Structures are given as structure tokens and as C-alpha cells.
Amino acid sequence: MPPALLHAFAKPSQDAFVTLVRAEGVRTWDDTGKEYIDGLGSLWYCQAGHGRSEIIDAVTEQMKALGSFHTFAPLGSDVSDKAAERIMSVSPFPDGRVFLTCSGSESIDTAVKLLRKIPILNNEPDRQIILKRTRGYHGVNLGGTSMQGIAANREGWGDLLPHVIEVDPDDIESAARVFAEHGPRIAGVITEPVQGAGGVFPPPDGYLEGLRRLCDDNGALLVFDEVITGFGRTGNWFATDTYGVTPDLITFAKGVTSGYQPMGGVLVSRGVCDVLEADPDFVFMHGYTYSGHPAACAAAIANIDLLERDGLVERANQIGERLSAGLNALKADGLLDEVRGIGAIWGAQLSGDDIANRGIAVRDRMVELGVLCRAINGTLAFCPPLIMKDADLDEMVDVLAQAVRENS
């Protein structure tokens, strides 16, 4: 009999799951007492590690003072204002604004609506086309599903949003051809700086710069989906700083609270803000019940303070050096076909035939051996908490090596 909970990205008929009951630091335990190293930061988000009293206490105190309230006009809260200011303080848009959501999927749908609203406010209603990249993952709401560059996540849901064009994820000329044909009708481009759930693919040299140039030349907006890469994952607060390319909108979630509370958002550049603020009678008819939720805002403030205090953004690069060295050693031994990544997000690509199923088998064996990661079409993805020590990183690599050898 399947459980009462309908699990995400699972077969509805599946009836066996690992049941986690506790987590501390970089480890978690299941209901049998088995211990695991968290090699994926839960699901690409636990930058600060598990069980951090600084975040837990901040949320607890906020719940005692103002546990919940909305931010629909004319109301707000002191903590939602403080969270917005704190997020902006580490963002590439210090003079911009932030819209708060509850998840990355909501952040993406908000950005998609803004991509189409801004041209309308600029008296360009025909500018509705949005470009996306193959392999891109942008959440699972309607807008994000329409923006999916992973066919399996997009297909089989019926009609999705119109006027969405997919381009090659590695060849900037693919996007250039679409702009040449549809330039005046293109509202913008949405892309992950580092494609995460598609298999951990950093951008080819010059690709992000090329997208920025195409958007500038054609009056379109550029959106960076930093749901995974934001808040220290690439060795800077945002990947836009890592790659030196500034978009017009940035979506975020995951690492903003290290997962202690559900929160996402959209960073809005000053140029986009100017359009939204131009007409004093314009009403922004968009918002979520839990946008700016006080407990989530308290978690975000405490998490950002902790990341800054403990130097965890800088630690991402040290983790990357250690992890990439270990993975590349396995590649040199013939156990891996390719190693990809930056900062503290890495993918280990298997070689040989039927690598998708082999990837699942390797992942399952790693779980048996006490390491959690994610299998993506033959790539084993790692995104560890930024507090992870070198010994734990080395253990993850050793477990991966054993699992690959046993499934060769």
C-alpha cells in the first residue's frame, strides 16, 4: 500500500522510501538509526548545515512576536522590510528591490510574468516571446514547466504557455538566430548561470556575455535563475558576480534560508523598477499569501548573517578545489567520463552504456554506503553544505568510487 504522502518526482505506486528523522551539521539519520553524509545540501540548498541554533532561535523568537501576517497593501511587517534590505545588501542590485515568494517555482513564475508585463507597460504588447535553454530547470509551476529545457519534466501536462522558444545551451549562435528572426517580439531570456538539475553544466566561455549583448541590442530583458547558485554556492553571493554578467532580474530561493523556512524571491534591477514605478496609479496585481512571511524572513536574515560571519561564501571555493580534485582523480582512473562544476556544485558524469540507469544504481549503492547525492541522466550531482570538512568530502569521493566500481 503506497503511503499517504504523494512523493515528488516519484512513481505514485512506490511504497518504500528512506524516512529521515534527524539532521545535524552535514549528516542526517533515518528511522532505523542509519547515518548519511548529506552530499546534496538536502536539495541544493542547505548552505549553513543542519541544526544551526542561530537560525532556529531567530525563527522561534519571531514566531513568538509575529508568527504570520501578509504583506498585501496596505500592510507589511518590520521583519519583512529588514529581510528585503538584508537580501539586497548582498545582491548585485543594491539600488533595486526584491519581491518575496515561498519557493523557487513561484519566483520563476513571477519573473515570467514580469518579462511579459514590462513590455506592456512600455507600450510594446507584442513583445511576448521568451527564450529558454535546453537542459534548463526552472521549477514546476505552469510558467516554470513551460520554461523547462528538460523534456521529461515538460511533456505530458497538456498545453503550456505559448511564445516560448528553446535554444541550444552551448551555442550562442542558436540564440542569435532567434533574435535575428524575432528580435522586436522577444521579451527576454531566462537561464541558469550554471545549469543545475539538468546535470551541472557551467556556461561555455562567452555564452552569458553573448546573451547579455543580444538582449541589450534588441531591447529584451535577461533573467538569471539563481535558485541553486544564489547565496554563496559559486564562491560569490551570486553567480552574476562569479561570471561578471549582470542580468535585469534574478530569481532565488533555496540557500536564502538554507532551507530552514520556505522562501524565494525575485531581485529586480533599478531599470525594471523604474518601469514599474513610473505610473503612480499602476497596481502590481501579483502576490502570494505567504510573500514576506515573518518566520521565513527571520530565517533569511539569520542565515545571511551566519554565511557572512563564518566566511561560508569563501568556503565554497575551498570545497570546490577539494571535491573537484577528488573527482578528477576518479576520472584519471577511468571511473568517470567527465567532471563539471564550479564553487561547491559539481557533477560526476559516468561513462559507458545505459548511463542513466547506471547512475541510479550508483546513487542507490551510495545511499546504502551512507552518502546522499542526486542521479541525473548518468551524472552524480554534489552540492554539499558549505560547512563540510575535507574529510567528509574525501569520504564522499571514496564512496562514489566504490559504488561506480561495483556497478561497472
Secondary structure, DSSP 8 states (H G I E B T S, - for coil): ---SS--TTS-TT------EEEEEBTEEEETT--EEEETTHHHHT-TT-B--HHHHHHHHHHHHHH------TT---HHHHHHHHHHHHTSS-TTSEEEEESSHHHHHHHHHHHHHHHHHHTT-TT--EEEEETT----SSHHHHHT---HHHHTTS----SSEEEE-SS-HHHHHHHHHHHGGGEEEEEE-SSBTTTT-B---TTHHHHHHHHHHHHT-EEEEE-TTTTTTTTSSSSHHHHHT---SEEEE-GGGTTTSS--EEEEE-HHHHHHHHSSTT-------TTTT-HHHHHHHHHHHHHHHHTTHHHHHHHHHHHHHHHHHHHHHTTS-SEEEEETTEEEEE--SSSHHHHHHHHHHHHHHTTEE-EEETTEEEE---TT--HHHHHHHHHHHHHHHHHT-
